């Protein structure tokens, strides 16, 4: 039969492939499956199941925009406990907004934060089982986030010897925006990601269980920046991090000039206020920020912060990185598996400020980047049509004849037939090295009729405007079409784009 789509979201098109989130089950509107296309945007294979989605189409799936091929996502564990706490939090927040509106107060619909956050979050004592996963190869494989060794107080996390399903790092995504800041990255801040969440078996919604975390290597490793939930922003190409308490009224702001190795507090107000957001200019290259919020009496406040008053000198030696006299070092992103430190078939060497260099990059800083191709490994390949890869798994496993399109099954199939279990990730530039071999899979037991599944999604071109929210911690936003362009042969006379979702079940 045909896969009857119900809701869909275009997650990303910025890297030569289309990533779609599709929900086809009316009973699970708040989850969906993620499909990734080939380089033509025509054939789609399943990448991730049970991806968190809101009824409005916001998906907890976000690109680490400073690096190619790196994505963060949240998934629901189907057999986990009922999401009572999650729903309680949503209902409490909605009730508080209604009460504010009924009392004549102005409700901040644009930013969607601040109203009932404390009450809503405290109501969440039994959260649904949500876990955070990361992909370093454009959805080809997913793994859980590696937890920090110690917390911000120096006490160890008790994760040694435990499987990742029981002890990993989990971060809030865009659907938690009413309560907590989502995971956030910026194109100019190479490798830096911040988020709020916890270490454990699943994501927690209680404020007392929530901390703020930071990665400076593209999500490979993490540290706990601060206990509690904070709202954050970057400046000076990632050389300056600024954050403030996101749940409790405060008079202070915290900042770090050494990528979270140490944090410094300063007082901005004698009167406590609730912080709504911290923003800076779009390129996050300046050292000036605006923080705005609300006091008890409902009066809005805005603070303008200039960190150039720290009088740091300009950094030197960008073209002599790694030398003793230079303020800069070289860094190569990696998934931790490749000895060559490659992502998407390339070894990319970035120049970034040394963590201990107390200086400013400056708004006009141009980051030197050197690229070279790598030998192919299994990490450069995603599962081909009919095969799936579970979280924390490298092998592609046959999903059964229900996931195999009829056109790939021999007409007179008897016993078994040979297919490829892997295909190169779209946009991967590796050369030589590992090559997948054909594998034998059994022929369908009952031929090609009856229960054989054929999947296709007819996507109106006008629906290209339906994008997933979540560009940054500042506020949810919509990613653009990027550099992807569909080939003319995809267009049908009716003005529709027909996308075969092969590998679905």
Secondary structure, 3 states (H helix, E strand, C coil): CCCCCCEEEEEECCCCCCEEEEECCCCCCCEEEEEEECCCCCEEEEEEEEEEECCCCCECEEECCCCCCCEEEEEECCCCCCCHHHHHHHHHHHHHHHHHHHCCCCCCCCCCCCCCHHHHHHCCCCCCCEEEEEECCCCCCCEEECCCCECCCCCECCCCCCCCCCCEEEECCHHHCCCCCCCEECCCCCCCEEEEEEEECCCCCCHHHCEEEEECCCCCCCEEEEECCEEEEEEHHHCEEEEEECCCCECEEEEECCCCCCCEEEECCCCCEEEEEEECCCCCCCCEEEEEEECCCCCEEEEEEEHHHHCCEECCCHHHCCCCCCCEEEEECCCCCCCCCCECCEEEEEEEECCCCCEECCCCCCCCEEEEECEECHHHEEECCCEECCCCCCCCEECCHHHCCHHHCCCCCCCEEEEECEEECCCCCCEEECCCCEEEEECCCCCCCCCCCCCCEEEEHHHHHCECCCCCCCCCCCCCCCCCCCCHHHECCCCEEEEEECCCC
